[in-house]
Amino acid sequence: RFSMQPETETTLDGIRDIKVYQNKQGYRFSVDALLLSSFVNVRHVENIADLGTGSGIIGLLLARKYPEAKVLLVELQKSLYALAKKNIVLNNMEERVDVLLADIKDMKKKVLPRSYDLVVYNPPFRKPETGCLSLGEEKAVARHELRLEFADLAEAASHLLKVRGRFSMIFHPERLLEAIDILRRNRLEPKRTRFVHNDPAAGSKIVLIEAVKEGRPGLKVSSPLFIYDGKGAYTAELNEVYRVKAEGQAV
């Protein structure tokens, strides 16, 4: 069982040049957010939707990466919605970033179809019967498929995306074939994947996936990304991901 107690104590954290308030005992972003925002490589984008945004970190990183784009953050949990709203103001992005309190399964009712060039999602990796449930409802909902199944997500992303729009997500490699099957059923053709490993000796625990709405078949598997070099230090690539500003300028 998980606690239903409200989690109101927050911390102020930063990544690159984005700052966010997070619930101290609730769901908190990890390196996954930076990996996913860095994986997105479209040259130009006008409208971005970040589904299940949490504190808003991925959407805010992408808003910085694409300074002309408008971004919609979508969050189901009221506690996280309130934080995302606060973090938009904290980063002075009120003119370009908005947040919607809504269930992803209700996107067809809430948002016009074919409205977005890019949809991103860092979803719950685990089905409810697998793994250990996180403590606290906020963490549990964010990390397990308690309120949203992957098929619902794919359907929502397909509804939101324009033809040739891109859907980028992070997922568990054990469920990659399931993801590809469900994406294709929703007219989202997987075009690019990249496996992420803790170090060169470890198996992959994360896979980054990019799909194109009504795209042609043809999947590119990029070189693996290693977080650590085998000696406990970040690899040069990961240091670069942390060090470089979203616009590509070194800090």
C-alpha positions in Angstrom: 0.0 0.0 0.0 1.1 3.6 -0.5 0.5 6.6 1.6 -2.3 9.0 0.7 -0.8 11.8 2.8 -0.2 15.1 0.9 3.4 15.9 0.1 3.9 19.6 0.3 7.5 20.1 1.3 9.6 21.1 -1.7 13.2 21.5 -2.8 14.6 23.8 -5.5 16.7 21.9 -7.9 18.4 22.8 -11.2 19.5 21.1 -14.3 21.3 22.9 -17.1 19.8 26.4 -16.9 16.4 25.2 -15.7 15.2 25.4 -12.1 12.3 23.5 -10.7 10.6 23.0 -7.4 9.9 19.4 -6.6 8.1 17.6 -3.8 10.7 16.4 -1.3 9.0 13.1 -0.7 7.1 12.8 -4.0 8.1 12.0 -7.5 11.4 13.6 -8.5 13.0 13.7 -11.9 16.2 11.7 -12.7 18.8 11.7 -15.5 16.0 10.2 -17.7 14.6 13.7 -18.2 17.9 15.0 -19.6 18.5 11.9 -21.7 15.0 12.3 -23.3 15.3 16.0 -24.0 18.7 15.5 -25.5 17.5 12.6 -27.7 15.0 15.0 -29.4 16.8 16.2 -32.5 14.2 17.9 -34.7 15.6 21.1 -36.3 12.4 23.2 -36.1 9.3 22.7 -34.0 6.4 25.0 -33.3 4.2 23.1 -30.9 5.4 20.6 -28.2 3.3 18.5 -25.9 4.9 16.9 -22.8 2.5 14.2 -21.5 2.7 13.3 -17.8 5.0 16.2 -17.3 5.5 15.8 -13.5 7.2 19.0 -12.3 7.5 20.1 -16.0 11.2 19.4 -16.3 11.3 17.9 -19.8 8.9 20.4 -21.3 10.9 23.3 -19.8 14.1 21.9 -21.1 12.6 21.6 -24.6 11.2 25.1 -24.3 14.7 26.3 -23.7 16.1 24.1 -26.6 13.5 25.5 -29.0 13.0 29.2 -28.0 10.3 29.8 -30.7 8.2 26.8 -29.8 5.0 26.8 -27.6 4.8 24.0 -25.1 1.9 22.3 -23.4 2.5 20.4 -20.2 -0.1 17.8 -19.3 -0.4 16.4 -15.8 -3.0 14.2 -14.1 -1.9 14.7 -10.4 -2.9 17.9 -8.8 0.2 18.1 -6.7 2.5 17.9 -9.7 0.3 20.2 -11.8 0.7 22.9 -9.1 4.4 22.5 -9.2 4.6 22.6 -13.0 2.6 25.8 -13.0 4.9 27.3 -10.4 8.0 26.2 -12.4 6.8 27.9 -15.6 6.7 31.2 -13.7 10.1 30.4 -12.0 11.7 30.1 -15.4 9.9 33.1 -17.0 8.2 31.0 -19.6 4.6 32.1 -19.1 4.3 33.4 -22.6 5.3 30.1 -24.3 4.5 27.3 -21.8 1.1 26.4 -20.5 0.0 23.5 -18.2 -3.2 21.4 -18.4 -4.6 19.4 -15.6 -6.0 16.4 -17.4 -5.9 12.6 -17.9 -3.9 11.6 -21.0 -6.8 9.3 -21.8 -9.0 12.4 -22.3 -6.8 14.1 -24.9 -9.4 13.6 -27.6 -11.9 15.6 -25.6 -9.4 18.3 -24.4 -7.1 19.0 -27.4 -7.8 19.4 -31.1 -6.3 16.6 -33.3 -3.1 17.1 -35.3 -2.1 20.1 -33.2 1.5 19.2 -32.4 4.8 18.6 -34.2 6.4 16.9 -31.2 5.0 14.9 -28.3 7.3 13.6 -25.6 6.7 11.2 -22.7 8.7 9.7 -19.9 6.2 7.0 -18.9 5.7 4.6 -16.1 8.0 1.7 -17.0 6.4 -1.1 -15.0 3.1 -2.8 -15.1 1.5 -2.9 -11.6 2.3 -6.5 -10.9 6.1 -6.1 -11.6 8.7 -4.5 -9.5 8.2 -2.9 -6.1 5.6 -0.2 -5.7 7.2 3.2 -4.9 6.3 4.8 -1.6 3.7 7.5 -1.9 0.9 7.7 -4.4 2.6 10.4 -6.4 5.7 8.2 -7.0 3.7 5.1 -7.6 1.5 6.7 -10.3 4.5 8.3 -12.0 6.5 5.0 -12.1 3.9 2.3 -12.6 0.9 1.8 -15.0 -1.7 2.4 -12.3 -3.8 5.0 -14.2 -2.5 4.7 -17.7 -1.7 1.8 -20.0 0.8 2.2 -22.8 -1.9 1.7 -25.4 -3.7 4.7 -24.1 -0.6 6.8 -24.3 0.1 5.8 -27.9 -3.5 6.6 -28.9 -3.2 10.0 -27.3 0.1 10.8 -29.0 -1.3 9.8 -32.4 -4.3 12.1 -31.8 -2.1 15.0 -30.9 0.5 14.7 -33.7 0.4 16.1 -37.2 1.2 13.8 -40.0 5.0 13.4 -39.9 5.1 14.7 -36.4 7.4 12.9 -34.0 6.9 11.1 -30.7 9.9 10.7 -28.5 9.8 8.6 -25.3 11.9 6.6 -22.9 11.0 3.0 -22.0 12.2 -0.3 -20.6 14.1 -2.5 -23.1 12.2 -5.6 -21.9 9.0 -4.0 -23.3 10.5 -2.8 -26.6 8.7 -5.2 -28.8 5.4 -4.5 -27.1 6.0 -0.8 -27.5 6.8 -1.2 -31.3 3.6 -3.2 -31.8 1.4 -0.7 -30.0 3.0 2.3 -31.7 2.5 0.8 -35.1 -1.2 0.0 -34.4 -1.6 3.8 -33.7 0.1 4.9 -36.9 3.3 5.8 -35.1 6.2 4.2 -37.0 9.4 3.6 -34.9 12.3 5.3 -36.7 15.1 5.6 -34.2 16.2 3.9 -31.0 19.1 4.2 -28.6 19.9 1.9 -25.7 21.3 3.4 -22.5 23.6 1.4 -20.3 25.0 2.2 -16.8 28.5 1.2 -18.1 30.0 -0.8 -20.9 29.8 -4.1 -18.9 26.1 -3.7 -18.0 23.0 -4.6 -19.9 20.6 -1.9 -21.1 17.9 -0.7 -18.6 16.6 2.2 -20.7 15.8 2.6 -24.4 15.0 5.9 -26.1 12.5 5.6 -28.9 11.5 8.0 -31.7 8.4 7.3 -33.9 7.0 9.3 -36.8 3.3 9.5 -37.4 2.5 7.8 -40.6 6.2 7.4 -41.3 7.7 4.8 -43.6 9.1 1.6 -42.1 12.8 1.7 -41.4 14.4 1.6 -37.9 17.8 3.0 -37.1 19.5 1.7 -33.9 22.0 4.3 -32.7 25.2 3.5 -30.9 24.7 2.8 -27.2 24.9 5.5 -24.6 27.0 4.7 -21.5 26.3 6.7 -18.3 29.5 5.6 -16.4 32.9 4.7 -17.8 33.4 1.6 -15.7 35.3 3.4 -13.0 32.3 5.2 -11.5 32.8 8.5 -13.4 30.4 9.9 -16.0 31.4 9.3 -19.6 32.5 12.2 -21.7 29.2 12.1 -23.6 27.1 12.3 -20.4 29.3 15.1 -19.1 28.7 16.9 -22.4 24.9 16.4 -22.0 25.0 18.0 -18.6 27.5 20.7 -19.5 26.1 22.0 -22.8 23.2 24.5 -22.9 20.1 23.5 -24.7 21.0 25.8 -27.6 24.3 23.9 -28.0 26.6 26.5 -26.4 29.1 25.4 -23.8 28.7 26.9 -20.3 
